[in-house]
Each structure stands twice: as structure tokens, then as C-alpha cells.
Amino acid sequence: MVKFADRLQKIDLSGIRRLFEAAGSDAINLGLGQPDFDTPPHIKEAAKRAIDAGFTGYTPGKGIPELREAIRERFLEKNGFEIGVEDIIVTSGASEALHIALEAIVNPGDGVLIPDPGFVSYFSLTRIAGGIPKSLRLDENFRLDPDLLLEAIGPGDRVLILNSPSNPTGRVQTRDDIRAYTEIAEDYGLVIISDEVYEEFIYDGEHVSPASLTDDVITINAVSKTYAMTGWRLGYVGAPSEYIEQMLKVHQYIQACASSVSQFAALEALTGPQECVRSMCDEFRARRDLLVEGLNALGFSFPIPDGAFYLFLRVADEEGFVTKLLQNGVVTTPGSSFGENGRGHVRISYAASRSDIKRALEIIERVI
């Protein structure tokens, strides 16, 4: 009998992907976190130019200098913190950035504090790195109470993961709360990993980068959601030099460099016209309002999401609800996929057309 690595025995395949792949081609997909928009034309044209110009080989490990400069400027102008070009690594999606960050700073047995419910990868990648994921229960409005964070910290804890706007809850943490988290992290010697891939999609509140308030922060972002470029697999990470030096070791051996063509596309995305982003944000807001209105009319009660494109709905029977909807042609995601404290919920993605959302609401009404 083949003996597999122990660290993988507590990791399951993604419930999100499993449901997505099990659904029929004509199903209404409210399960996958992917914008239904096409990549904007000016970005695709930049990629074509890169191919025609022969930019199809390896790039510097950290990424092409022009793209890292654009990221540096974005961090400064939009996120409010200064970082050097050499302190940025361009990665194959935000997923790789998260992976190399955890591999660089987590030793076997180190505790990683994770808001729960939280994105599925946080728990699994922590285990792959040899760490111990520790759930931070969110309140009924999906807020991480700083007092609860204080109570949860133990002597072996090393990392605090933050994600605002949040997947799966759509919650945007306030400036006061972000400041409180950074002060706690400073007091207890925690490194913050801040996942900010949904920063452009905020409908209520403001985006606050922890790195604008403290130093020991690894900031992760991507062009995937912002520019409808999920398949291009292009993310990036910025951090103090000593962290980048260690993360680069992992990046070089598992990836070498991000896709050359995707890097030139990302450069155009960050430096080119931004009307496409504002247009997508306006449409996501309209879809959110449509979904909220429809679910309220059906008698559901839930916190209205502030950002991203997810609504986290409390239901009496999570598995039954998801299964019945799937049988009737609507894909959603069970809340338990996002941690033990997500149990009893369903994540509904409104990264789907208004017509699909309306049809899904009609089906939900029949099912309940």
C-alpha cells in the first residue's frame, strides 16, 4: 500500500470546485468566485503584443521590473504604504503568494490565526506548511472582535491572516478594527498576512491596508478579480525585505517566474484605463441589491455584504439547501467549506448576470 504524506491526510479537495464540476453546463452558477465579465480588450491586446514581440521566455524571478514598479506605485497611491521594487514578487495568482508566504514564516507547530468563516485556502495551506490553523469566531455580523482576537492568542502563534473585503462573508473591516488588529499583532509579535484581492469591490465602508499602519505585514493581491483575469494566474506580494528574501527561495523552486505574457497583460491592467473596474463595481453593487431584495422578500435575514461579490446566508439545513438547489439547477457553496463556524450557512456568489440571479431567486422560492 502506498503511504502518502501525513500533512495531506487532513486536507480535502475543495468543496467549491467539487460542486462546480458536478453541476450541469446549463446550471446557474452562484458558487464560483469568478467575475462573469470578459477580460477588458485593452488588456488582451497587450498580451497579444507581448506574444508577437517574442516575450514568451522566462522573466526575472521576481517579475518584470516595469510591472513591479507599477505595483509599487499602486501600493503607495492606493494602499498608503511605501515599498521598494525589490520587495515585490509577481506570483502565479494570489494562491501562490499565500503559499510562499506561509512556507517562509511558519514552522511545524506554529499557530496561524484565521477568521472563521474564512477562505478555504487559509486552512489547507497552513497545514501544508506544517502550521496549526486556529479559528477566530466572527460575530453575528461577521466582524472579528479585537477582544476575541486577544483572548485567542497563544504562546505558539506566529501569523494572523486578515481578508477585507472578505470571502465568503463580504464583510469590510473598519479602519478602527484594522488599527486594533495591527496594534495587537505588534504587541504579540504576530506577522500579518493581508489578503486584499477584493479591495476594488467595496459598496459600503473603505479599504484599509494593514501595511499602512504597521511594518510586519505581507500584503497579497492579484489582477484576477479586479480585472476579470482569473485564468491569467497573476498575483503579487509585497513585504519587508527579509520576508521577500525567504519567500523568493520557495517561489524560485516551485514556479521560477510567473507567466511572461500574463505579466505584460497585468502591466496594462494596472497602468491602463480603469473605467472597466468602476463599471464592474457598479454592476456588482446592482446585483448585490437585487439579491438582497429578493432574499429579504423570501423571509431570509442576513448581514448585507459591504464588498466582494458574496452573500453569506444563514439556513436551517445547509447540506439539504445546497443539494436541493443543485438538483434544481443552481450551484451554491455550503458554509462549512469555509470553516467550522461557517456551518449552517450557504455562500451565494453574485458574480452572475442579473437574469441568472432572478431565475435563481425563483428557484430558491420553489425549493423552500
N, C-alpha and C positions, 0 to 999 in steps of 0.2 A: 504494500500500500504506500502511495506517495504521501510524504509528510510535508505539509505546507507551513509557511512562516506563521508562527504563533500570533504575531501582531495583526494578522489579517483575519483571524478567526472571529473577532467581534465586529467585523465590518461587513455590512450587507450591500448589495448593489442598490443603487439609488431607486427609491420608490417613485420618484418623479419620472425618471427615464422608463421604468418598468411600465407604468400606466400609459405613458406617451406611446411606447412601442406596441402596446397591446390594443390601442384604440384603432378603429377603422379609419380609412382615409377620408371618409365623409364626416367624421366626428367633429364637434365643436370643441376646440382645444382651449380650455381655460386652465390648463395645468402647467404648461411650459413657460418659463420665464424668458420669453424671447419676443422682442418687438415684431409685429407683423408687417412692418414697413420694409421696403427695399432700401439697400444702401444708397445714399444720395448719389446722383450721377457724377458730380464733380469729383467725388472720392473714387468711384470706379474708373473714371478717366485717368486719374493719377496713377492708379495701379497699371492700367494698360500702357501708359507712357513708360513706366518703370520696366515692364516686360520688354517693350520694343527697344528700350535703350540698353538692354542686356543686364539689368540689375537683378540677376537671378542666382547669384552665388552667396557664399557666406558673408555675413557682415561682422563688424566688431561684436564681441560677446555681449557687451552692454547695450548694443543698438547703435544705429547710425547717429553721428553727432548732431545732425540737423533736427532729428526727432527728439533727442534728449534735451536739446536746447528749447524746443517748443514746449516740452513737458515742464522744464524748469520754469519757464515764463508763466505757464498755466498755474503751477503751484504758487508762485509769487502773487500773480494778479488776481487769481480767483480764490485760492485757498488761504492766502495770507501768511505763508511762511517761505523763507529763503533756503535754497538748497543748491549745491553745486551740480554741474552737468555730470561729473564723475560719480555722484552719489545717486544715480538713477540707473536702473536696469530695465530694459524693454524685454517683456516676457511673452510666452505663448499663452495669452489670456491672463485674467486675474487669478485663475485657478493655479497656474504655475507660480505666480508671485506669492500667493498664500502658502503654497507648498515649500518653496525655498526659504521663506521667512521662518516658518516653524522648524524646518530642518536645521536652520542656522542657530537657533537660540534655545531649542528645547532639548534637554537631556532626559534619558529614561527616568520616569517617575515624576517629572516636573508637572505641576498643575497648570492647566490652561483654563482661565475663567471665560465662560461662553454664555451670552444671553440666551435664554431658553424660553420660548421657541427662537431658534436661530437657523441660519443657513446650514444645510446638511453637511457641506464640506468641512466646516469648522471642527465638528466632532471626529469625522473619519480621518482627516489629515493630521489632527492631533495624535490620534492613536498610531498612525503610520510613522510619525516622528518619535514615537515612544513615550509621548506625554499622556497625562491623565486628564480627559475633559471633565470640567466641573461646571455644572449647570447653575446659572443665575436666574432664578424665577422672576419673570416680569409681572407687574401688577395687572389689574383688570383692563387698564388702558395701554398695555404693552410698553410701559415705561420701566426702565431699570432704575430702581430707587437707590441712590448713593448709599443710604444707610444699610440696605440689604447687601450691597457690594462689600461694605466694610465688615459686616458680620460674616461674610462667606470666605474672606481671605484667610488662607492657612500658611504655615511656615514654608511649605514646599512649592508655593505658587510662583510662577515665573512670568506669565503672559496674561493680558486682558485683551480680548477681542471686542471691538466695537464695530457696529454696522448701522450707519444712519445716512439716508433713509434705509429702513430695514427690509430685508427679505427674511421671513414671509409676512411681516405684520404691516408694512407700510408706515411704520412709526418714524417720525423725525424727532430726534432728541433735542432738547432745548440747549441754548448756549450755557445757561446756568448748570445744567446737568453735565454737559461735556466738560465744563470747567471743574466741577466736583470730581468727575472721574479722573481727570488728569492730576489733580492735587492728591487724590488717594493713591494713584499709581506712583507718583513721586515719593510719597511717604513710605510706601511698602516695597519700593524697588521693582515695580512691575513694568515690563515693556508693553506698550500698547500697539496692537496691530489694528489699524483703522481701514476697514473696507468701505470705500466711498464710490462704488461703481454706479450708484443711482443718484448721485449728487445733483444732476441736472433736472431731475423729475421731482420737484417739490411744489406742492399746491398750497400748503399752509405751514408757516414757520420759515426757518432759514437753515442753510447748511453751515455747520461749523466743523472745521478740521482740527482734531486734537493737536496736530503738529504746529498749529498757530499759537498754542498755549503752553506747550512743553516740548522737551527735546527728545526723550526716549520714545519716539513714535516711528513705526513703519507704516507708511501710507501706501495703500494699494488702490489702483484704479484701472480703467480699461476704456477702450473705444467701443466695446461690444454693445452695451445698452444705449449709450448716448447717441451713437451714430448708426444704429441698426447694423452692426458689424459682427454679430456673434460668431459667424463661421470663419471670420478672418483670423481669429485666435490671436488677438493682440492686446496685451495688458502692459502695465508698468508699475514699478515700485520705487519709492524714494525713501531714503533713511539716512541717518548719520553714517559717516564713512566706515566706522568699524563694523557696522552691521552689513553694509553693502559688500565689504571685502569677504565676509564669510558666506553671504548668500551667493556671490558670484562663483564660489567654488562648486556649489551644488548646481547652479544654472549651467555652468560650462560642461559638466559631465552628463547631465540629463537632457540638455537641449542644444548646447553650443551657441545658438543665437535664435532669435525669433525670425519668422519668415521675412525675407528681404522685401518681397512685393507688398506684404501687409504693412511693413514699416513705412513704405512710401505712401501707401493709402492713408495710414494713420497721421502722417505728417500733413497731408492735405486736409484731413478731417479737423485737426487741431488748429491749423492756421488759415483755413479757407472760410467761406461763408458759413455763418452759424444760424441762418434763418430756419434751416431744416430741424435743428434741435428745438427751437422755440415752437415750431409748428407741431412737432411730435408731442411736446409737453402739453400744449393746449388741447390736443386731441385726447391724450391720456386723461387729462382733467375732465373732459366732457364724458369720456367713457366711465370714469370713476363715478361721476354724478349720476349717470344713467343706471349703473349697477346698484349704487346706494339707494336710489329712489325705488328701484324695483324690489330689492330685498326688504326694504322697510315696509313696502306695501304688502309683502307676504308675511309680515309679522316678526321678522328677524330683528334682533338688537345686537349692535356691534360697534366698536370704535371706528370712526371714519378715518381711513388712511390719509396721512399727511403727504406721502410721497411714494416713490417707486410706482409699480403698477400691480399691486397685490392687495387683496382684502382678505382678512383672516376671520372666518365666520365660525362662531360657536354653534355646534349642533348636538343633538341628543345622542345620536348614534353615528359616529364618524365613519366607520367602515361601511355600514349599511347605506349611508347617504352617498358616499363616493361610488359604491358598487351600483346602486340603483341609477345614479346619473350616468355612469359609464354604460350600463345596459341600454340606456335611452339616448346614447349618442353625445354625452357631454363629459369631457375629461376634466377632473379637478384633482387636487392632491390632498391626501389625508394629513392632518396636522401633526400626527405622531412622527411623520417623516422628519420633522424639524426639532425633535427633542421630546422628552417625556412630558414636559409642560405644554407641548402643543397638542397633546391628546384631547379629544373632544372638540376639535376644530377642523375646518377644511380651508385650505388656501385656494382662493379663486383669483386667477390672473385675468386682468382686463386689458392685456396686450392682444386684443382681438377686436374685430370690427364691431361697430355699434349694432349692425344687423345680427351678427352672431350672438352678441350679448342679449339682445331682445329675444332671440329664439331660445337661448339657454334659460332665460328667466321664465319663459312659457313652460319649458320642460321641468324646471325646478318646481313650478307651481303644481304641475300634474303629479310629480313624484311625491311631494309632501302631502 
